[in-house]
Every structure is written in C-alpha cells, then in structure tokens.
C-alpha cells in the first residue's frame, strides 16, 4: 500500500511512519521540511497532489510549542485556518485524487465536558470545551461528510500518547522526579505510540463496513503518576518521594470495544514497563 502521511516526523507521527514501513508499506511523508522521497506540505497552503496513493493518514497539527489544548496561543483564527480548514482541504484533495481511505488523528478532547467518571463511547454527544477539541470535532464531521464507498474515512480519538523518543511526553516529569522536585498528583488515560500505529494500520485494512461508524477510541491504561514513578524509582534507584495518588474517579475511561472487536490488542502494563528503560536515558 502507498500511504501519504502528514506529521510523520513529529512525536506521535513517527510511530505511524515506522510501523507502516515495518509492515511493508511505502510511505510518503508530507512535511514543511521535505524528507527523502517526501513532498513539501504545509497546513496553511494548497493541498498536494496525492494521485497514486492508496491511503492518507493525517497526523499533522499546527500549534503553539508544547501545547495541544490551548495550542491556539494568541491566534485562534490562524489556528483554525491551518488545522480545521487546512485539514478539510487536504481530505477533499485526497478524495479528488482517488485515494481509497483516509484516517484523521483526532483526540479524546472532542468529548469535552462530560461529567468526570463518564465512560466515553464513540456514540456519545461531542461536547468539546476547548478550541482544540472543537477544531478536532469539526474536522471529524467534515471528513465523515466526504466519505463514500470509494473514499472510506475514519477518525482515531486518541488519548495521551507515550513511548520512547527524543523529548517524549514524560521527559521533564522524569527529570523533575529524579531531581527530587515536587510532583503534582495526576491520573490520566494513556496509549503507547506503537499501539496507536497498530490501530491505524488495522483500520486501513479493515472491511469497508467496519468504517461506517467513522470514529474509534484509542486508549489503553488509566495511569496514576504514583504508579508510573514507582516504576521509575525501581529502575533507577531514585529515592525521591512519590506523589500521592490522585482521585481516579475524576478520569473518564475510554471504551475501546469498537476497535478491540476488529482485533486491536494494546500492550498494557507490560509494554509500558518494557518501554521505560529507553525513556530514562
């Protein structure tokens, strides 16, 4: 399969690029800085010609450095013009070019202000309470409207993505803990980047009827920083105090039955434990 991938050099997209290549697919990276065999592409510009590609995975996201929620910074109009309007231009161009399947990397933030403890299923009303979540919801809906028997689409509502790599999501957390700094208690849902990539590749090969629902939750662990840092302490011998446990009742778990029914099996605690040594360098 020939796959066009945006965001493939980023913290999350690199998992998608690596997994697709490992599975034997040909990957064209669409990026502002062209990669070998790639194409120049910017969310604010015209959509590229995707003729000859079988699939598109759109993981690019333009935002203020280090911020997702709140990623609009001081320019909400520019944020929407790039991420909402640019994404929909890209998907329309993919359909026009004859691309057969398109996937969008969305987020659990589309669920927004459902009460804490709500089990989040894909059929729930979307109630985003941030511009980030609203933008992702708008793109999801616009992509679904473009869907047809010859252009199958799906959005992956991913939770926080972790995994090895330069400046991974817990880089500063691990440094602060090992330096003895106070860690604020927190519990959140997480998924390994390899598991997110496996979900994307699964949807590219799934039967057409499986994509009729258009949206798929992608989450694995409900993780308390107390437990995560206890593993860090075990591996490093760090004696810094662990943060107190957070209130797990304040976290809404994501129901991933829809994806699991297609055969998706995330790695859980064994994958997390196996990844930590390379994340502690």
N, C-alpha and C positions, 0 to 999 in steps of 0.2 A: 504494500500500500504506500502511496506517496502522500505524505502528510505535511501540510503547511502549519507552522506553529509560531504564534506570537508569544513574546515573553519568555522564550526558551533559554535566555541567558540569565534570568532572574533567580531569586532564591527559591521560588516554587517551580517555575517553568523548567529549570534544569532537570528536575526529576522526570518531567514528562519527556524531555528530549532524550535523556539517557535510556529510559525504559522503551521508548519507541524504537530507538536504534538497536537496542539489545534484542528486541523482538523481530528484527529483520526488516523494519520499515525504512523507507527513505524519507528523511526529514529535511524540509526547507525552513530555515529559521528566518522569520520576518522581524527585523530589528532596525533601530535607528542607526546603529553601527553595523554595517553589513558583515556577516560571518562568511567563511569559506563555503561556497555553494548556496549562500542565502540570498535574500532580497532586502533592499532598503525599504523600511516601512515605519511610518510614524502615525500614531492615532489621530493627529491633527491634520494629516494630509489626505491625499487621494488614496483610495484602496488599490492595492496591487492587482495585477492580472494573475489569477490563480488557475488559469486553464491548465489542464493536465494533472491537477491534484485530485486525489480521491477524497480527502478529508481535510478539515480545518479544525485546529484546536486553538481557541483564543484565550490566552492567559495573560496578555499584556494589560498593564494598569498604570496610568499616569497619576502620580500623587506627590504630595509634599514628602520630602525624605523621611523615611522611618515611620510614616503614618498611613494607616488604612482608614479606619474611622477617623474623620477629621482630615482626611487626605486632601481635601479641597484647599486647605490653608486659608489664604486671604483672597482666593479667586474661584468662588463657586461656579461662576459662569464658564470659565475656562475649563474647570474640572469636568463639567457636564458636556461641554462641546467636544472634549477629547474622548472621554470614557463612554458616555452614552451615545452621542451622535457618531463618533468615530467608529465605535463597535458596530452600530447598526449599518453604517456604510460598508464596513468590511463584510458583514454577513450577507448583505444584499449583493455585493460583488461576487462573493463565493457562489451564491445561488445562480447568478447570471453566467458564471464561468463553468457551470456544470459540476461543481463539487457535490459529491453524493451525501456527505454527512458533515455536520458542524457541531462542535461542542464549545460551550462557554463556561469558563471558570467563574462561578458565582460564589455566594457566601451565605453562611447562616444568618448574617445580618439582615437578610430580607425578612426574617420573621419578626424582628424588631421588638416591640413592647408587649409580647405575650407574657402573662404572669410567670414569675420565676417558678420553676418546677413543672411547667407545661412540657409534656412530651411532644417534641416537634416532628410532625409528619408532613410530607410534601403536600398534603391536601389542605393544610391549614391556610387560613387567610393570611396574606402577606401584609405585615404591619410595620414596615421599616420606620425607625425613629432617628435615623441619621441620613445625611445626604449620600453617604457611601452606600448604605443599604437601599435607599430609594433608587439610586442610579443602577445598581445591580438588578433590582426588580424590574425596572423599566427595560433594561436590555433583555432580560429573560423573556418578558412578554413580547417584545418586538421580535425576538428570534423565533419564538413559538408561532407568531403570526406568519412568518416567512416559510414555515415548514410545509412540505408537500411530499407526496410519495417518492419524488425524485430528489428531494432535499430534506433528509431526516435530521432533526435537531434535538439537542438535549443540553440542559444546564446542570452543572455539578455544584451543589450547595455545600461547599467545603467549610469545615471548621478550621481552627488554627493548625497550620502545617509545620511539623517539626522534622528534623533529620540532619545528618552531617552536612557540612559545607562551610565555606568561609562566612563569618559573621552570621551564623544561624540564629534563630529566634531567641535562643537562651544564652547566647554568648555573654551578654552583660550580666544576666542573672547569675550564671555560674561564677563569673569573676567577683561579683559582689558577695556572694555566699562564701567563697573561699578566702575572701579578704576580711570576713567577719562583720560585714555591714548588715544592718537590719533588713530583713526581707518581709515585705507586706504579705500577709496570708492571701492566698488566692486558689480557687479551684476553677477549672475550665475544661472544655472538651478539646481533644487533640486528635490529629491523624498524621501518620508518617507520610512523607512525600512519596515514598515508594508505593504506598497503598493508594494514594490519590492517583498516581500514574496508572496503577493497575486498574482502577475504576474507569479511567478514561479509555484505556485500550479495550477494556471489556465492552464499553458502550459503542466503540467503533465497529465491533464485530457482532454485536447483539442482534437478534432478529428484529426486523423493522417494527413489528407490533410492540416490542418492549419499549421503544422510544416514544410511544404515543402519549405518555404522561408528561414528557418533556423535562421533568425535574427529578433529581436524585440527591438525597442527602449523602454526605461523605464524612463520616466521623467514626472514631474508634474508642478512645479512652476518655473517661471523665477523671481528670488528673489533678490531685491536690499537690501544690508545691511542696508541702511537707514530705510527701512520699517521693516525689522526684528528687528532692535534695537529699533525702536519706540515702538514695542510691548513689548520688554524687559523693556523699560522705564515705560510703562503703568503698567506693572505687579509689578515692584519693586519700583517705585517712584524715580528711578535714574534720576538725573538732568544733567548728563554729556551731552555735545553737540553731536548731531547726525552727522555722516559723511555726506558729500554732496552726492547727488545722482550720481551714475555712468552713463555712456553712455550705455543705453540698446541696442543701435544699434551695439555694439561690441560683443553681445552674439548671438550665433546661437541657435534658438529654435529647439527642437527635436519633430518631428511629430510622435505621438504615435497612429495613426489611426489603424495600423495593430493590435495592442494589444487591443485597445478600441473596435474594431469590434468583438472581442471574449468575450466582456462583462467586461473588466477591467475598473474600475472607481476609480481613485485616489482621495485622500481626500482633496486636495487643501488647501486653507487658513483655513477652519475650523479645519482640522486635525493638521495643524501647530500650530494654536492658542491653541488647546487643549493639545498639547504636551509640550508647553513651560514651564508651571509651574513645571513639573517634571524634566525639564532640567536646572532649575535655582537654584537647591539646593546648 
